[in-house]
Amino acid sequence: MIPIRLITGFLGSGKTSLIKNLIRQEQSRKCVYLVNEFSPADVDGVLLAELTPDSLSIPGGSIFCRCLAGQFVSHLQEIPKIFAPAGQTIDELIIEASGVADPRVIFRMLQETGLNRIYRIQSVITIIDPLNFYKLLQTLPNIRSQIEAADTILINKIDCVTAEQVAQTESIVRQINPLVRIFRTTFSRIVLNQIDEVNQPQT
Protein backbone atom coordinates (compact mmCIF):
# COMPACT_ATOMS: atom_id res chain seq x y z
CA MET A 1 0.00 0.00 0.00
CA ILE A 2 1.06 3.59 -0.63
CA PRO A 3 1.40 5.68 2.55
CA ILE A 4 -0.24 9.11 2.49
CA ARG A 5 1.16 12.02 4.46
CA LEU A 6 -1.52 14.72 4.59
CA ILE A 7 -0.47 18.30 5.31
CA THR A 8 -3.11 20.79 6.43
CA GLY A 9 -3.16 24.33 7.75
CA PHE A 10 -4.69 27.68 6.90
CA LEU A 11 -3.45 29.84 4.02
CA GLY A 12 0.00 31.24 4.76
CA SER A 13 0.77 28.95 7.68
CA GLY A 14 3.75 27.35 5.92
CA LYS A 15 2.45 24.27 4.10
CA THR A 16 4.32 24.93 0.87
CA SER A 17 7.51 25.69 2.78
CA LEU A 18 7.20 22.29 4.45
CA ILE A 19 6.64 20.58 1.08
CA LYS A 20 9.77 22.25 -0.32
CA ASN A 21 11.75 21.07 2.71
CA LEU A 22 10.45 17.53 2.24
CA ILE A 23 11.40 17.51 -1.44
CA ARG A 24 14.97 18.35 -0.47
CA GLN A 25 15.02 15.66 2.22
CA GLU A 26 13.38 12.88 0.25
CA GLN A 27 15.41 12.84 -2.96
CA SER A 28 16.55 9.27 -2.32
CA ARG A 29 12.96 8.03 -2.06
CA LYS A 30 10.14 7.90 -4.62
CA CYS A 31 7.70 10.47 -3.26
CA VAL A 32 4.80 11.97 -5.19
CA TYR A 33 3.47 15.41 -4.23
CA LEU A 34 -0.14 16.49 -4.78
CA VAL A 35 -0.97 20.14 -4.12
CA ASN A 36 -4.51 21.43 -3.69
CA GLU A 37 -5.12 25.19 -3.84
CA PHE A 38 -8.51 26.71 -3.11
CA SER A 39 -7.69 29.56 -5.48
CA PRO A 40 -8.08 28.96 -9.24
CA ALA A 41 -4.53 30.30 -9.70
CA ASP A 42 -2.18 27.32 -9.50
CA VAL A 43 0.77 29.15 -7.93
CA ASP A 44 2.05 26.41 -5.63
CA GLY A 45 1.59 23.70 -8.24
CA VAL A 46 3.78 25.59 -10.72
CA LEU A 47 6.40 26.19 -8.04
CA LEU A 48 6.63 22.52 -7.03
CA ALA A 49 6.73 21.36 -10.65
CA GLU A 50 9.98 23.31 -10.94
CA LEU A 51 11.43 21.39 -7.96
CA THR A 52 10.36 17.84 -8.81
CA PRO A 53 8.83 16.01 -11.76
CA ASP A 54 6.84 13.85 -9.35
CA SER A 55 4.15 16.40 -8.61
CA LEU A 56 0.64 17.30 -9.69
CA SER A 57 -1.90 19.88 -8.62
CA ILE A 58 -5.64 20.39 -8.25
CA PRO A 59 -6.55 24.09 -7.99
CA GLY A 60 -9.93 25.80 -7.73
CA GLY A 61 -11.50 24.45 -4.54
CA SER A 62 -11.03 21.81 -1.86
CA ILE A 63 -10.36 18.20 -2.86
CA PHE A 64 -12.52 17.12 0.07
CA CYS A 65 -15.57 19.01 -1.16
CA ARG A 66 -18.06 17.85 -3.78
CA CYS A 67 -16.74 20.25 -6.41
CA LEU A 68 -13.34 18.53 -6.68
CA ALA A 69 -13.83 15.18 -4.95
CA GLY A 70 -14.32 13.32 -8.23
CA GLN A 71 -11.18 14.85 -9.70
CA PHE A 72 -9.23 13.98 -6.56
CA VAL A 73 -10.37 10.34 -6.67
CA SER A 74 -9.41 10.15 -10.36
CA HIS A 75 -5.94 11.45 -9.55
CA LEU A 76 -5.54 8.87 -6.79
CA GLN A 77 -6.52 6.14 -9.21
CA GLU A 78 -4.03 7.33 -11.84
CA ILE A 79 -1.04 8.09 -9.60
CA PRO A 80 0.28 4.49 -9.42
CA LYS A 81 0.00 4.15 -13.21
CA ILE A 82 1.74 7.46 -13.93
CA PHE A 83 4.44 7.54 -11.28
CA ALA A 84 5.10 3.83 -10.68
CA PRO A 85 4.81 2.01 -14.02
CA ALA A 86 6.06 -1.52 -14.67
CA GLY A 87 5.89 -2.68 -11.08
CA GLN A 88 7.83 0.21 -9.55
CA THR A 89 6.88 1.42 -6.10
CA ILE A 90 5.89 4.77 -4.60
CA ASP A 91 7.36 5.25 -1.14
CA GLU A 92 4.93 7.98 -0.16
CA LEU A 93 2.21 10.30 -1.45
CA ILE A 94 2.43 13.71 0.20
CA ILE A 95 -0.72 15.81 -0.12
CA GLU A 96 -0.92 19.53 0.61
CA ALA A 97 -4.60 20.22 1.26
CA SER A 98 -6.21 23.63 0.87
CA GLY A 99 -6.41 25.85 3.94
CA VAL A 100 -10.14 25.24 4.45
CA ALA A 101 -9.97 21.43 4.18
CA ASP A 102 -11.42 19.10 6.81
CA PRO A 103 -8.84 16.27 6.82
CA ARG A 104 -11.22 13.77 8.41
CA VAL A 105 -13.02 13.49 5.07
CA ILE A 106 -10.16 11.62 3.40
CA PHE A 107 -10.56 8.59 5.67
CA ARG A 108 -14.18 8.17 4.61
CA MET A 109 -13.38 8.98 0.98
CA LEU A 110 -10.76 6.22 0.72
CA GLN A 111 -13.12 3.69 2.26
CA GLU A 112 -16.14 4.61 0.13
CA THR A 113 -14.17 4.47 -3.13
CA GLY A 114 -12.24 1.31 -2.31
CA LEU A 115 -8.99 3.23 -2.55
CA ASN A 116 -8.16 2.07 0.97
CA ARG A 117 -6.93 -1.08 -0.78
CA ILE A 118 -4.23 1.05 -2.44
CA TYR A 119 -3.54 3.81 0.08
CA ARG A 120 -3.27 4.14 3.84
CA ILE A 121 -3.07 7.34 5.89
CA GLN A 122 0.34 7.35 7.51
CA SER A 123 0.34 10.81 9.07
CA VAL A 124 -1.69 14.02 9.29
CA ILE A 125 0.42 17.13 9.88
CA THR A 126 -1.27 20.44 10.70
CA ILE A 127 0.70 23.69 10.54
CA ILE A 128 -0.35 26.63 12.70
CA ASP A 129 0.58 30.30 12.49
CA PRO A 130 0.28 31.52 16.11
CA LEU A 131 -0.17 35.13 15.00
CA ASN A 132 -3.61 34.43 13.47
CA PHE A 133 -4.48 31.18 15.20
CA TYR A 134 -6.97 32.33 17.83
CA LYS A 135 -9.00 34.46 15.41
CA LEU A 136 -9.16 31.66 12.83
CA LEU A 137 -10.16 29.14 15.46
CA GLN A 138 -13.16 31.29 16.37
CA THR A 139 -14.32 31.84 12.78
CA LEU A 140 -13.41 28.69 10.82
CA PRO A 141 -14.68 25.36 12.22
CA ASN A 142 -12.28 23.35 10.05
CA ILE A 143 -9.28 24.77 11.90
CA ARG A 144 -10.43 22.78 14.94
CA SER A 145 -11.02 19.75 12.70
CA GLN A 146 -7.47 20.02 11.37
CA ILE A 147 -6.11 19.93 14.92
CA GLU A 148 -8.37 17.06 15.97
CA ALA A 149 -7.30 14.93 13.00
CA ALA A 150 -3.57 15.62 13.35
CA ASP A 151 -0.98 13.33 14.86
CA THR A 152 1.63 16.09 14.44
CA ILE A 153 1.34 19.86 14.85
CA LEU A 154 3.92 22.37 13.70
CA ILE A 155 3.60 25.70 15.49
CA ASN A 156 5.37 27.66 12.79
CA LYS A 157 6.72 31.20 12.46
CA ILE A 158 7.73 31.27 16.11
CA ASP A 159 10.29 33.95 15.21
CA CYS A 160 7.43 36.32 14.35
CA VAL A 161 5.60 36.20 17.70
CA THR A 162 6.37 36.32 21.40
CA ALA A 163 7.19 33.30 23.51
CA GLU A 164 3.91 33.92 25.36
CA GLN A 165 1.90 33.69 22.11
CA VAL A 166 3.62 30.42 21.25
CA ALA A 167 2.89 29.01 24.70
CA GLN A 168 -0.76 30.11 24.52
CA THR A 169 -1.14 28.51 21.10
CA GLU A 170 0.34 25.26 22.34
CA SER A 171 -1.96 25.29 25.37
CA ILE A 172 -5.08 25.68 23.18
CA VAL A 173 -3.89 22.92 20.86
CA ARG A 174 -3.39 20.62 23.84
CA GLN A 175 -6.95 21.28 25.00
CA ILE A 176 -8.29 20.25 21.58
CA ASN A 177 -5.97 17.28 20.99
CA PRO A 178 -4.10 16.24 24.15
CA LEU A 179 -2.16 13.42 22.45
CA VAL A 180 -0.84 15.30 19.43
CA ARG A 181 2.91 15.73 18.95
CA ILE A 182 3.91 19.40 18.81
CA PHE A 183 7.01 20.89 17.21
CA ARG A 184 7.96 24.57 17.17
CA THR A 185 9.43 25.66 13.84
CA THR A 186 10.52 28.54 11.66
CA PHE A 187 9.99 28.29 7.90
CA SER A 188 8.46 24.83 8.58
CA ARG A 189 11.96 23.40 8.99
CA ILE A 190 11.84 19.94 10.48
CA VAL A 191 13.53 16.64 9.76
CA LEU A 192 10.98 14.11 8.55
CA ASN A 193 12.63 11.28 10.48
CA GLN A 194 12.06 13.29 13.64
CA ILE A 195 8.31 13.29 13.02
CA ASP A 196 8.18 9.61 12.12
CA GLU A 197 10.22 8.51 15.11
CA VAL A 198 7.91 10.17 17.65
CA ASN A 199 4.85 8.86 15.84
CA GLN A 200 5.94 5.24 16.05
CA PRO A 201 3.52 3.21 18.22
CA GLN A 202 4.78 2.32 21.63
CA THR A 203 5.50 -1.36 22.32
C-alpha positions in Angstrom: 0.0 0.0 0.0 1.1 3.6 -0.6 1.4 5.7 2.5 -0.2 9.1 2.5 1.2 12.0 4.5 -1.5 14.7 4.6 -0.5 18.3 5.3 -3.1 20.8 6.4 -3.2 24.3 7.8 -4.7 27.7 6.9 -3.5 29.8 4.0 0.0 31.2 4.8 0.8 28.9 7.7 3.7 27.3 5.9 2.4 24.3 4.1 4.3 24.9 0.9 7.5 25.7 2.8 7.2 22.3 4.4 6.6 20.6 1.1 9.8 22.2 -0.3 11.7 21.1 2.7 10.4 17.5 2.2 11.4 17.5 -1.4 15.0 18.4 -0.5 15.0 15.7 2.2 13.4 12.9 0.2 15.4 12.8 -3.0 16.6 9.3 -2.3 13.0 8.0 -2.1 10.1 7.9 -4.6 7.7 10.5 -3.3 4.8 12.0 -5.2 3.5 15.4 -4.2 -0.1 16.5 -4.8 -1.0 20.1 -4.1 -4.5 21.4 -3.7 -5.1 25.2 -3.8 -8.5 26.7 -3.1 -7.7 29.6 -5.5 -8.1 29.0 -9.2 -4.5 30.3 -9.7 -2.2 27.3 -9.5 0.8 29.1 -7.9 2.1 26.4 -5.6 1.6 23.7 -8.2 3.8 25.6 -10.7 6.4 26.2 -8.0 6.6 22.5 -7.0 6.7 21.4 -10.6 10.0 23.3 -10.9 11.4 21.4 -8.0 10.4 17.8 -8.8 8.8 16.0 -11.8 6.8 13.8 -9.4 4.1 16.4 -8.6 0.6 17.3 -9.7 -1.9 19.9 -8.6 -5.6 20.4 -8.3 -6.6 24.1 -8.0 -9.9 25.8 -7.7 -11.5 24.5 -4.5 -11.0 21.8 -1.9 -10.4 18.2 -2.9 -12.5 17.1 0.1 -15.6 19.0 -1.2 -18.1 17.8 -3.8 -16.7 20.2 -6.4 -13.3 18.5 -6.7 -13.8 15.2 -4.9 -14.3 13.3 -8.2 -11.2 14.8 -9.7 -9.2 14.0 -6.6 -10.4 10.3 -6.7 -9.4 10.1 -10.4 -5.9 11.4 -9.6 -5.5 8.9 -6.8 -6.5 6.1 -9.2 -4.0 7.3 -11.8 -1.0 8.1 -9.6 0.3 4.5 -9.4 0.0 4.1 -13.2 1.7 7.5 -13.9 4.4 7.5 -11.3 5.1 3.8 -10.7 4.8 2.0 -14.0 6.1 -1.5 -14.7 5.9 -2.7 -11.1 7.8 0.2 -9.5 6.9 1.4 -6.1 5.9 4.8 -4.6 7.4 5.2 -1.1 4.9 8.0 -0.2 2.2 10.3 -1.4 2.4 13.7 0.2 -0.7 15.8 -0.1 -0.9 19.5 0.6 -4.6 20.2 1.3 -6.2 23.6 0.9 -6.4 25.8 3.9 -10.1 25.2 4.5 -10.0 21.4 4.2 -11.4 19.1 6.8 -8.8 16.3 6.8 -11.2 13.8 8.4 -13.0 13.5 5.1 -10.2 11.6 3.4 -10.6 8.6 5.7 -14.2 8.2 4.6 -13.4 9.0 1.0 -10.8 6.2 0.7 -13.1 3.7 2.3 -16.1 4.6 0.1 -14.2 4.5 -3.1 -12.2 1.3 -2.3 -9.0 3.2 -2.5 -8.2 2.1 1.0 -6.9 -1.1 -0.8 -4.2 1.0 -2.4 -3.5 3.8 0.1 -3.3 4.1 3.8 -3.1 7.3 5.9 0.3 7.4 7.5 0.3 10.8 9.1 -1.7 14.0 9.3 0.4 17.1 9.9 -1.3 20.4 10.7 0.7 23.7 10.5 -0.4 26.6 12.7 0.6 30.3 12.5 0.3 31.5 16.1 -0.2 35.1 15.0 -3.6 34.4 13.5 -4.5 31.2 15.2 -7.0 32.3 17.8 -9.0 34.5 15.4 -9.2 31.7 12.8 -10.2 29.1 15.5 -13.2 31.3 16.4 -14.3 31.8 12.8 -13.4 28.7 10.8 -14.7 25.4 12.2 -12.3 23.3 10.0 -9.3 24.8 11.9 -10.4 22.8 14.9 -11.0 19.7 12.7 -7.5 20.0 11.4 -6.1 19.9 14.9 -8.4 17.1 16.0 -7.3 14.9 13.0 -3.6 15.6 13.3 -1.0 13.3 14.9 1.6 16.1 14.4 1.3 19.9 14.8 3.9 22.4 13.7 3.6 25.7 15.5 5.4 27.7 12.8 6.7 31.2 12.5 7.7 31.3 16.1 10.3 33.9 15.2 7.4 36.3 14.4 5.6 36.2 17.7 6.4 36.3 21.4 7.2 33.3 23.5 3.9 33.9 25.4 1.9 33.7 22.1 3.6 30.4 21.2 2.9 29.0 24.7 -0.8 30.1 24.5 -1.1 28.5 21.1 0.3 25.3 22.3 -2.0 25.3 25.4 -5.1 25.7 23.2 -3.9 22.9 20.9 -3.4 20.6 23.8 -6.9 21.3 25.0 -8.3 20.3 21.6 -6.0 17.3 21.0 -4.1 16.2 24.1 -2.2 13.4 22.5 -0.8 15.3 19.4 2.9 15.7 19.0 3.9 19.4 18.8 7.0 20.9 17.2 8.0 24.6 17.2 9.4 25.7 13.8 10.5 28.5 11.7 10.0 28.3 7.9 8.5 24.8 8.6 12.0 23.4 9.0 11.8 19.9 10.5 13.5 16.6 9.8 11.0 14.1 8.5 12.6 11.3 10.5 12.1 13.3 13.6 8.3 13.3 13.0 8.2 9.6 12.1 10.2 8.5 15.1 7.9 10.2 17.6 4.8 8.9 15.8 5.9 5.2 16.1 3.5 3.2 18.2 4.8 2.3 21.6 5.5 -1.4 22.3 
